[in-house]
């Protein structure tokens, strides 16, 4: 495995590996965490919209209106907090 990593580093002209304490490594961790969070947020949005369509299809859209409104408000607040 180490030999494979060395070959890839040579091919990509990588001179210094990132160490856990390096700024590049820390920035990459932050980006990965943000990506994971945004993907979870996207999934939540998709589930909310899916649920609204299901309720509308069943003619029960008014049943989940307050819940849907609360979910939409919560989603909006969370998405605004990340920007």
Backbone as XML, in Angstrom:
<?xml version="1.0"?>
<chain id="A" units="angstrom">
  <residue number="1" name="UNK">
    <atom name="N" x="0.828" y="-1.193" z="0.000"/>
    <atom name="CA" x="0.000" y="0.000" z="0.000"/>
    <atom name="C" x="0.872" y="1.258" z="0.000"/>
  </residue>
  <residue number="2" name="UNK">
    <atom name="N" x="1.904" y="1.256" z="0.809"/>
    <atom name="CA" x="2.784" y="2.419" z="0.881"/>
    <atom name="C" x="3.483" y="2.650" z="-0.457"/>
  </residue>
  <residue number="3" name="UNK">
    <atom name="N" x="3.821" y="1.570" z="-1.128"/>
    <atom name="CA" x="4.457" y="1.688" z="-2.442"/>
    <atom name="C" x="3.490" y="2.300" z="-3.454"/>
  </residue>
  <residue number="4" name="UNK">
    <atom name="N" x="2.222" y="1.886" z="-3.391"/>
    <atom name="CA" x="1.203" y="2.454" z="-4.283"/>
    <atom name="C" x="1.038" y="3.949" z="-4.022"/>
  </residue>
  <residue number="5" name="UNK">
    <atom name="N" x="1.000" y="4.323" z="-2.761"/>
    <atom name="CA" x="0.859" y="5.736" z="-2.402"/>
    <atom name="C" x="2.056" y="6.528" z="-2.922"/>
  </residue>
  <residue number="6" name="UNK">
    <atom name="N" x="3.239" y="5.972" z="-2.779"/>
    <atom name="CA" x="4.447" y="6.654" z="-3.256"/>
    <atom name="C" x="4.399" y="6.871" z="-4.762"/>
  </residue>
  <residue number="7" name="UNK">
    <atom name="N" x="3.950" y="5.854" z="-5.492"/>
    <atom name="CA" x="3.869" y="5.974" z="-6.954"/>
    <atom name="C" x="2.856" y="7.045" z="-7.367"/>
  </residue>
  <residue number="8" name="UNK">
    <atom name="N" x="1.728" y="7.075" z="-6.691"/>
    <atom name="CA" x="0.708" y="8.084" z="-6.997"/>
    <atom name="C" x="1.234" y="9.480" z="-6.669"/>
  </residue>
  <residue number="9" name="UNK">
    <atom name="N" x="1.919" y="9.597" z="-5.536"/>
    <atom name="CA" x="2.485" y="10.892" z="-5.159"/>
    <atom name="C" x="3.505" y="11.360" z="-6.189"/>
  </residue>
  <residue number="10" name="UNK">
    <atom name="N" x="4.311" y="10.454" z="-6.682"/>
    <atom name="CA" x="5.285" y="10.818" z="-7.719"/>
    <atom name="C" x="4.571" y="11.254" z="-8.994"/>
  </residue>
  <residue number="11" name="UNK">
    <atom name="N" x="3.553" y="10.511" z="-9.371"/>
    <atom name="CA" x="2.823" y="10.827" z="-10.601"/>
    <atom name="C" x="2.141" y="12.193" z="-10.515"/>
  </residue>
  <residue number="12" name="UNK">
    <atom name="N" x="1.613" y="12.507" z="-9.343"/>
    <atom name="CA" x="0.920" y="13.783" z="-9.149"/>
    <atom name="C" x="1.852" y="14.893" z="-8.669"/>
  </residue>
  <residue number="13" name="UNK">
    <atom name="N" x="3.125" y="14.566" z="-8.562"/>
    <atom name="CA" x="4.148" y="15.519" z="-8.119"/>
    <atom name="C" x="3.835" y="16.099" z="-6.740"/>
  </residue>
  <residue number="14" name="UNK">
    <atom name="N" x="3.438" y="15.217" z="-5.828"/>
    <atom name="CA" x="3.177" y="15.609" z="-4.449"/>
    <atom name="C" x="4.473" y="15.438" z="-3.675"/>
  </residue>
  <residue number="15" name="UNK">
    <atom name="N" x="4.964" y="16.524" z="-3.127"/>
    <atom name="CA" x="6.247" y="16.476" z="-2.435"/>
    <atom name="C" x="6.086" y="16.234" z="-0.935"/>
  </residue>
  <residue number="16" name="UNK">
    <atom name="N" x="5.040" y="16.801" z="-0.343"/>
    <atom name="CA" x="4.861" y="16.690" z="1.108"/>
    <atom name="C" x="3.464" y="16.136" z="1.392"/>
  </residue>
  <residue number="17" name="UNK">
    <atom name="N" x="3.419" y="15.086" z="2.206"/>
    <atom name="CA" x="2.127" y="14.539" z="2.624"/>
    <atom name="C" x="1.521" y="15.428" z="3.706"/>
  </residue>
  <residue number="18" name="UNK">
    <atom name="N" x="0.203" y="15.522" z="3.661"/>
    <atom name="CA" x="-0.481" y="16.256" z="4.716"/>
    <atom name="C" x="-0.441" y="15.425" z="5.985"/>
  </residue>
  <residue number="19" name="UNK">
    <atom name="N" x="-0.136" y="16.066" z="7.079"/>
    <atom name="CA" x="-0.145" y="15.437" z="8.388"/>
    <atom name="C" x="-1.401" y="15.907" z="9.123"/>
  </residue>
  <residue number="20" name="UNK">
    <atom name="N" x="-1.896" y="15.123" z="10.074"/>
    <atom name="CA" x="-3.122" y="15.521" z="10.792"/>
    <atom name="C" x="-3.064" y="16.915" z="11.407"/>
  </residue>
  <residue number="21" name="UNK">
    <atom name="N" x="-1.903" y="17.414" z="11.727"/>
    <atom name="CA" x="-1.804" y="18.748" z="12.321"/>
    <atom name="C" x="-1.646" y="19.866" z="11.313"/>
  </residue>
  <residue number="22" name="UNK">
    <atom name="N" x="-1.465" y="19.532" z="10.046"/>
    <atom name="CA" x="-1.220" y="20.569" z="9.045"/>
    <atom name="C" x="-2.494" y="21.339" z="8.708"/>
  </residue>
  <residue number="23" name="UNK">
    <atom name="N" x="-2.359" y="22.598" z="8.327"/>
    <atom name="CA" x="-3.537" y="23.411" z="7.975"/>
    <atom name="C" x="-4.323" y="22.821" z="6.803"/>
  </residue>
  <residue number="24" name="UNK">
    <atom name="N" x="-3.617" y="22.269" z="5.829"/>
    <atom name="CA" x="-4.301" y="21.672" z="4.669"/>
    <atom name="C" x="-5.174" y="20.502" z="5.100"/>
  </residue>
  <residue number="25" name="UNK">
    <atom name="N" x="-4.648" y="19.694" z="5.984"/>
    <atom name="CA" x="-5.386" y="18.532" z="6.488"/>
    <atom name="C" x="-6.626" y="18.991" z="7.254"/>
  </residue>
  <residue number="26" name="UNK">
    <atom name="N" x="-6.455" y="19.979" z="8.121"/>
    <atom name="CA" x="-7.567" y="20.505" z="8.906"/>
    <atom name="C" x="-8.647" y="21.123" z="8.010"/>
  </residue>
  <residue number="27" name="UNK">
    <atom name="N" x="-8.229" y="21.864" z="6.977"/>
    <atom name="CA" x="-9.190" y="22.452" z="6.037"/>
    <atom name="C" x="-9.943" y="21.372" z="5.283"/>
  </residue>
  <residue number="28" name="UNK">
    <atom name="N" x="-9.244" y="20.304" z="4.916"/>
    <atom name="CA" x="-9.897" y="19.196" z="4.217"/>
    <atom name="C" x="-10.928" y="18.531" z="5.119"/>
  </residue>
  <residue number="29" name="UNK">
    <atom name="N" x="-10.612" y="18.377" z="6.395"/>
    <atom name="CA" x="-11.573" y="17.802" z="7.342"/>
    <atom name="C" x="-12.827" y="18.661" z="7.452"/>
  </residue>
  <residue number="30" name="UNK">
    <atom name="N" x="-12.633" y="19.967" z="7.508"/>
    <atom name="CA" x="-13.775" y="20.884" z="7.589"/>
    <atom name="C" x="-14.644" y="20.755" z="6.343"/>
  </residue>
  <residue number="31" name="UNK">
    <atom name="N" x="-14.012" y="20.716" z="5.175"/>
    <atom name="CA" x="-14.766" y="20.576" z="3.929"/>
    <atom name="C" x="-15.538" y="19.269" z="3.888"/>
  </residue>
  <residue number="32" name="UNK">
    <atom name="N" x="-14.932" y="18.197" z="4.358"/>
    <atom name="CA" x="-15.621" y="16.902" z="4.373"/>
    <atom name="C" x="-16.814" y="16.909" z="5.319"/>
  </residue>
  <residue number="33" name="UNK">
    <atom name="N" x="-16.649" y="17.532" z="6.483"/>
    <atom name="CA" x="-17.761" y="17.620" z="7.436"/>
    <atom name="C" x="-18.901" y="18.457" z="6.868"/>
  </residue>
  <residue number="34" name="UNK">
    <atom name="N" x="-18.551" y="19.573" z="6.218"/>
    <atom name="CA" x="-19.585" y="20.424" z="5.617"/>
    <atom name="C" x="-20.316" y="19.687" z="4.504"/>
  </residue>
  <residue number="35" name="UNK">
    <atom name="N" x="-19.572" y="18.927" z="3.698"/>
    <atom name="CA" x="-20.192" y="18.167" z="2.621"/>
    <atom name="C" x="-21.162" y="17.125" z="3.179"/>
  </residue>
  <residue number="36" name="UNK">
    <atom name="N" x="-20.747" y="16.432" z="4.219"/>
    <atom name="CA" x="-21.607" y="15.428" z="4.846"/>
    <atom name="C" x="-22.873" y="16.085" z="5.400"/>
  </residue>
  <residue number="37" name="UNK">
    <atom name="N" x="-22.709" y="17.241" z="6.040"/>
    <atom name="CA" x="-23.850" y="17.957" z="6.595"/>
    <atom name="C" x="-24.805" y="18.409" z="5.495"/>
  </residue>
  <residue number="38" name="UNK">
    <atom name="N" x="-24.266" y="18.962" z="4.422"/>
    <atom name="CA" x="-25.110" y="19.440" z="3.324"/>
    <atom name="C" x="-25.838" y="18.287" z="2.631"/>
  </residue>
  <residue number="39" name="UNK">
    <atom name="N" x="-25.179" y="17.154" z="2.510"/>
    <atom name="CA" x="-25.839" y="15.992" z="1.915"/>
    <atom name="C" x="-26.992" y="15.523" z="2.794"/>
  </residue>
  <residue number="40" name="UNK">
    <atom name="N" x="-26.806" y="15.547" z="4.110"/>
    <atom name="CA" x="-27.880" y="15.175" z="5.032"/>
    <atom name="C" x="-29.029" y="16.168" z="4.924"/>
  </residue>
  <residue number="41" name="UNK">
    <atom name="N" x="-28.692" y="17.442" z="4.794"/>
    <atom name="CA" x="-29.707" y="18.477" z="4.639"/>
    <atom name="C" x="-30.477" y="18.296" z="3.333"/>
  </residue>
  <residue number="42" name="UNK">
    <atom name="N" x="-29.777" y="17.970" z="2.255"/>
    <atom name="CA" x="-30.434" y="17.703" z="0.971"/>
    <atom name="C" x="-31.363" y="16.506" z="1.067"/>
  </residue>
  <residue number="43" name="UNK">
    <atom name="N" x="-30.927" y="15.483" z="1.780"/>
    <atom name="CA" x="-31.761" y="14.288" z="1.947"/>
    <atom name="C" x="-33.022" y="14.633" z="2.738"/>
  </residue>
  <residue number="44" name="UNK">
    <atom name="N" x="-32.862" y="15.432" z="3.788"/>
    <atom name="CA" x="-34.019" y="15.866" z="4.576"/>
    <atom name="C" x="-35.001" y="16.645" z="3.712"/>
  </residue>
  <residue number="45" name="UNK">
    <atom name="N" x="-34.493" y="17.549" z="2.903"/>
    <atom name="CA" x="-35.359" y="18.329" z="2.014"/>
    <atom name="C" x="-36.111" y="17.416" z="1.056"/>
  </residue>
  <residue number="46" name="UNK">
    <atom name="N" x="-35.404" y="16.452" z="0.485"/>
    <atom name="CA" x="-36.027" y="15.516" z="-0.447"/>
    <atom name="C" x="-37.139" y="14.717" z="0.243"/>
  </residue>
  <residue number="47" name="UNK">
    <atom name="N" x="-36.904" y="14.286" z="1.483"/>
    <atom name="CA" x="-37.919" y="13.533" z="2.225"/>
    <atom name="C" x="-39.140" y="14.389" z="2.551"/>
  </residue>
  <residue number="48" name="UNK">
    <atom name="N" x="-38.907" y="15.658" z="2.889"/>
    <atom name="CA" x="-40.027" y="16.559" z="3.176"/>
    <atom name="C" x="-40.883" y="16.749" z="1.935"/>
  </residue>
  <residue number="49" name="UNK">
    <atom name="N" x="-40.246" y="17.015" z="0.811"/>
    <atom name="CA" x="-40.988" y="17.219" z="-0.434"/>
    <atom name="C" x="-41.727" y="15.938" z="-0.822"/>
  </residue>
  <residue number="50" name="UNK">
    <atom name="N" x="-41.070" y="14.810" z="-0.665"/>
    <atom name="CA" x="-41.701" y="13.528" z="-0.985"/>
    <atom name="C" x="-42.952" y="13.320" z="-0.129"/>
  </residue>
  <residue number="51" name="UNK">
    <atom name="N" x="-42.849" y="13.622" z="1.147"/>
    <atom name="CA" x="-43.986" y="13.465" z="2.048"/>
    <atom name="C" x="-45.125" y="14.398" z="1.655"/>
  </residue>
  <residue number="52" name="UNK">
    <atom name="N" x="-44.813" y="15.627" z="1.281"/>
    <atom name="CA" x="-45.851" y="16.565" z="0.855"/>
    <atom name="C" x="-46.563" y="16.061" z="-0.397"/>
  </residue>
  <residue number="53" name="UNK">
    <atom name="N" x="-45.798" y="15.511" z="-1.338"/>
    <atom name="CA" x="-46.425" y="14.950" z="-2.544"/>
    <atom name="C" x="-47.317" y="13.770" z="-2.204"/>
  </residue>
  <residue number="54" name="UNK">
    <atom name="N" x="-46.886" y="12.935" z="-1.276"/>
    <atom name="CA" x="-47.697" y="11.781" z="-0.886"/>
    <atom name="C" x="-49.008" y="12.229" z="-0.263"/>
  </residue>
  <residue number="55" name="UNK">
    <atom name="N" x="-48.940" y="13.225" z="0.621"/>
    <atom name="CA" x="-50.156" y="13.732" z="1.255"/>
    <atom name="C" x="-51.088" y="14.370" z="0.232"/>
  </residue>
  <residue number="56" name="UNK">
    <atom name="N" x="-50.507" y="15.107" z="-0.721"/>
    <atom name="CA" x="-51.317" y="15.735" z="-1.766"/>
    <atom name="C" x="-51.972" y="14.671" z="-2.638"/>
  </residue>
  <residue number="57" name="UNK">
    <atom name="N" x="-51.240" y="13.644" z="-2.975"/>
    <atom name="CA" x="-51.761" y="12.565" z="-3.814"/>
    <atom name="C" x="-52.925" y="11.851" z="-3.121"/>
  </residue>
  <residue number="58" name="UNK">
    <atom name="N" x="-52.869" y="11.732" z="-1.813"/>
    <atom name="CA" x="-53.934" y="11.084" z="-1.055"/>
    <atom name="C" x="-55.084" y="12.043" z="-0.741"/>
  </residue>
  <residue number="59" name="UNK">
    <atom name="N" x="-54.947" y="13.293" z="-1.166"/>
    <atom name="CA" x="-55.982" y="14.282" z="-0.879"/>
    <atom name="C" x="-55.996" y="14.676" z="0.582"/>
  </residue>
  <residue number="60" name="UNK">
    <atom name="N" x="-54.867" y="14.494" z="1.239"/>
    <atom name="CA" x="-54.784" y="14.770" z="2.662"/>
    <atom name="C" x="-53.777" y="15.874" z="2.943"/>
  </residue>
  <residue number="61" name="UNK">
    <atom name="N" x="-53.572" y="16.748" z="1.996"/>
    <atom name="CA" x="-52.534" y="17.765" z="2.171"/>
    <atom name="C" x="-52.787" y="18.647" z="3.384"/>
  </residue>
  <residue number="62" name="UNK">
    <atom name="N" x="-54.067" y="18.860" z="3.740"/>
    <atom name="CA" x="-54.353" y="19.714" z="4.894"/>
    <atom name="C" x="-54.007" y="19.020" z="6.203"/>
  </residue>
  <residue number="63" name="UNK">
    <atom name="N" x="-53.959" y="17.677" z="6.193"/>
    <atom name="CA" x="-53.651" y="16.930" z="7.410"/>
    <atom name="C" x="-52.251" y="17.250" z="7.909"/>
  </residue>
  <residue number="64" name="UNK">
    <atom name="N" x="-51.296" y="17.319" z="6.985"/>
    <atom name="CA" x="-49.918" y="17.543" z="7.394"/>
    <atom name="C" x="-49.449" y="18.964" z="7.216"/>
  </residue>
  <residue number="65" name="UNK">
    <atom name="N" x="-50.374" y="19.899" z="7.020"/>
    <atom name="CA" x="-49.984" y="21.272" z="6.729"/>
    <atom name="C" x="-49.173" y="21.889" z="7.860"/>
  </residue>
  <residue number="66" name="UNK">
    <atom name="N" x="-49.659" y="21.777" z="9.095"/>
    <atom name="CA" x="-48.922" y="22.403" z="10.194"/>
    <atom name="C" x="-47.585" y="21.719" z="10.410"/>
  </residue>
  <residue number="67" name="UNK">
    <atom name="N" x="-47.571" y="20.399" z="10.306"/>
    <atom name="CA" x="-46.318" y="19.671" z="10.449"/>
    <atom name="C" x="-45.371" y="20.032" z="9.318"/>
  </residue>
  <residue number="68" name="UNK">
    <atom name="N" x="-45.888" y="20.090" z="8.103"/>
    <atom name="CA" x="-45.058" y="20.440" z="6.942"/>
    <atom name="C" x="-44.503" y="21.843" z="7.075"/>
  </residue>
  <residue number="69" name="UNK">
    <atom name="N" x="-45.335" y="22.753" z="7.560"/>
    <atom name="CA" x="-44.891" y="24.134" z="7.758"/>
    <atom name="C" x="-43.783" y="24.191" z="8.802"/>
  </residue>
  <residue number="70" name="UNK">
    <atom name="N" x="-43.969" y="23.455" z="9.888"/>
    <atom name="CA" x="-42.938" y="23.424" z="10.930"/>
    <atom name="C" x="-41.634" y="22.841" z="10.393"/>
  </residue>
  <residue number="71" name="UNK">
    <atom name="N" x="-41.732" y="21.759" z="9.629"/>
    <atom name="CA" x="-40.542" y="21.139" z="9.051"/>
    <atom name="C" x="-39.855" y="22.083" z="8.067"/>
  </residue>
  <residue number="72" name="UNK">
    <atom name="N" x="-40.647" y="22.734" z="7.236"/>
    <atom name="CA" x="-40.081" y="23.664" z="6.256"/>
    <atom name="C" x="-39.388" y="24.831" z="6.963"/>
  </residue>
  <residue number="73" name="UNK">
    <atom name="N" x="-40.017" y="25.346" z="8.021"/>
    <atom name="CA" x="-39.410" y="26.444" z="8.781"/>
    <atom name="C" x="-38.096" y="26.004" z="9.417"/>
  </residue>
  <residue number="74" name="UNK">
    <atom name="N" x="-38.105" y="24.810" z="10.008"/>
    <atom name="CA" x="-36.893" y="24.292" z="10.639"/>
    <atom name="C" x="-35.801" y="24.084" z="9.604"/>
  </residue>
  <residue number="75" name="UNK">
    <atom name="N" x="-36.178" y="23.530" z="8.459"/>
    <atom name="CA" x="-35.196" y="23.313" z="7.398"/>
    <atom name="C" x="-34.592" y="24.645" z="6.946"/>
  </residue>
  <residue number="76" name="UNK">
    <atom name="N" x="-35.439" y="25.648" z="6.768"/>
    <atom name="CA" x="-34.975" y="26.956" z="6.327"/>
    <atom name="C" x="-34.010" y="27.557" z="7.340"/>
  </residue>
  <residue number="77" name="UNK">
    <atom name="N" x="-34.343" y="27.481" z="8.620"/>
    <atom name="CA" x="-33.483" y="28.045" z="9.663"/>
    <atom name="C" x="-32.127" y="27.348" z="9.680"/>
  </residue>
  <residue number="78" name="UNK">
    <atom name="N" x="-32.133" y="26.029" z="9.560"/>
    <atom name="CA" x="-30.875" y="25.279" z="9.580"/>
    <atom name="C" x="-30.041" y="25.624" z="8.352"/>
  </residue>
  <residue number="79" name="UNK">
    <atom name="N" x="-30.682" y="25.690" z="7.188"/>
    <atom name="CA" x="-29.916" y="25.981" z="5.971"/>
    <atom name="C" x="-29.363" y="27.396" z="5.990"/>
  </residue>
  <residue number="80" name="UNK">
    <atom name="N" x="-30.076" y="28.335" z="6.592"/>
    <atom name="CA" x="-29.585" y="29.713" z="6.699"/>
    <atom name="C" x="-28.425" y="29.811" z="7.681"/>
  </residue>
  <residue number="81" name="UNK">
    <atom name="N" x="-28.462" y="28.984" z="8.706"/>
    <atom name="CA" x="-27.398" y="29.008" z="9.718"/>
    <atom name="C" x="-26.075" y="28.551" z="9.140"/>
  </residue>
  <residue number="82" name="UNK">
    <atom name="N" x="-26.116" y="27.734" z="8.102"/>
    <atom name="CA" x="-24.876" y="27.218" z="7.517"/>
    <atom name="C" x="-24.281" y="28.193" z="6.507"/>
  </residue>
  <residue number="83" name="UNK">
    <atom name="N" x="-25.021" y="29.198" z="6.115"/>
    <atom name="CA" x="-24.516" y="30.158" z="5.115"/>
    <atom name="C" x="-23.901" y="31.328" z="5.740"/>
  </residue>
</chain>
